[in-house]
Amino acid sequence: MRKYIILIYIFFPLFGLSQTKLGFQKADSLSYQYYLNGEWNKLITLTNVAFDEGVDSKFMRQRAGYAYFMTGDYTSAGIEYKKALVFDQQDEFTREYLYYSALNSGSENTRFYAGNLSAEATKKLGIKRFNPVGYIDTEFSMKTNQTTTRSDQIYYRFGIQSELGYKISLYQGFSYYEQIISNVLTRQPDYVAIVKWNLNPVWQIKGAYHHLFTNVGNISSPGNLGLIALATHLNRFTFKANASLLKASSTLRKQMGLQAGLVLPGRSNIYFTGSLVGMSESGSLRTIYSQTAGLRFSKNLWTEGNITLGNLKNYNTFNSLYVYNSADPSFFRSGISLVYFIGKHLSVLGNFTFDQQKMSNSTNNNYYYQYSYSGGLKWKL
């Protein structure tokens, strides 16, 4: 009986909040007390009830944001700090923790928020307005199969991200692909440039150019791809529309896509992203659907799974960073990735992908399986 009395005593204050109106003075006083005591879960519960009742203030939003931040729910923390800015656009504490929240959640708006920090804060954090080498990354992939007429595929990439200001960035990548099909060597060095421009915290424009130096035996078939995309970030929701043109071997391929994403509340930062793409090539139309889900296992470890359905011939993804123009198109792809962060500067990537591919030079619908093993490094400077 004593245990039940103790439980009632512990939870009664929070239960009582839902039965009676808080009022500003009570909500403000209790939230400050929970903030000082580091009682983050109580603070989150209290402020949620207060906000639902219309009781609101800059300090309560700041305390709620800090509580979410301390529990590892960085997306929710960022939402609260954005609302705190509505009360005071110049508050340095709000601006700084909005930046921290974006940084820890992996938001594409991180650099935009860095531009709103004071000169003292940017100096303390070592943030530069212009940085010719913001980070460098590398990737290596080995793709194996069990056919006798196709060799293993090799792919590697080296890239540099340049920060051209707080709103504009430029990524440049150099890659190489190689495979032997029926004793004929295919080689493809690539160059890609991707520009991102944050108009404001909500809207972002992306543009890309990708040149493919495709060589099949002694025949050269270069290709050029251009892409433009418009993306929006609305707290937990993201939306993107993109269009691209690929011209190779005198043939024009058109691709248009829509993408939507959602981040769930909680410290695991579980997210889902779905995209639907339409492709037009040589008078034929086809669709491709892709679904991605990911979460944070721990502070330093993220994982992501994905599945893609459709004919992926000449399909591009990740703002045209990858162009799937190999001779044998994939019709089904599924994979899993792990990213481990080592300190503030280094992250390590591992990926396994399974493909079902169709032989392009076969008169029958001959399919085979391909297994891809990838690894990569990213170093922030």
Buried (B, 14 or more C-beta within 10 A) or exposed (E): EEEEEEEEEEEEEEEEBEEEEBEBEBBBEBBBEBBEEEBBEBBBBBBEBBBEBEBBBBBBBBBBBBBBBBBBBBBBBBBBBBBBBEBBEEBEBBBBBBBBBBBBBBBBBBBBBBBBBEEEBBEEEEBEEEBEEBBBBBBBBBBEBEBEEBBBBBBBBBBBBBBBBBBBBBBEBEBBBBBBBEEEEBBBBBEBBBBBBBEEBEEBBBBBBBBBBBBBEEEEBEBEBBBBBBBBBEEBEBEBEBBBEBEBEEEEBEBEBEBEBEBBEBBBBBBEBBBBBBBEBEEEEBEBEBBBBBBBEEEEEBBBEBBBBBBBBBBBBEBBBBBBBBBBBBBBBBBBBBBBBEEEEEBEBBBEBBBEBBBEEEEEEEBBEBBBEBEBBBEBE
